[in-house]
Amino acid sequence: MAACVVRGVRSGELAVGEQLPPAAELAVGLSVDRNTVLAAYRQLREAGILEFRRGRGARIAGTAETGDLAPIREAVQSVLELARRYGLESDDVVTLIKEMR
């Protein structure tokens, strides 16, 4: 669930200041326990994606729009370098990633 919110922010589907549904409502909609939603909301708050205001619920934080992908780019670069040592091309790595879904 948290990953969906992050993707929504990065894609522009979710805007800064947009309010997310209350945890209980979202839990019913997703058929999960309310505590699961609350844990995801806390994780998103700690990552700077959400902010909570008493009486106003969870909203997309202003800091969410930065979305620094540098750590992911570095990890992908490392994977590509390792794959090349094994004689694989980037297309082969993409195929492997798709198989892992």
Disulfide bonds with the S-S distance in Angstrom:
none
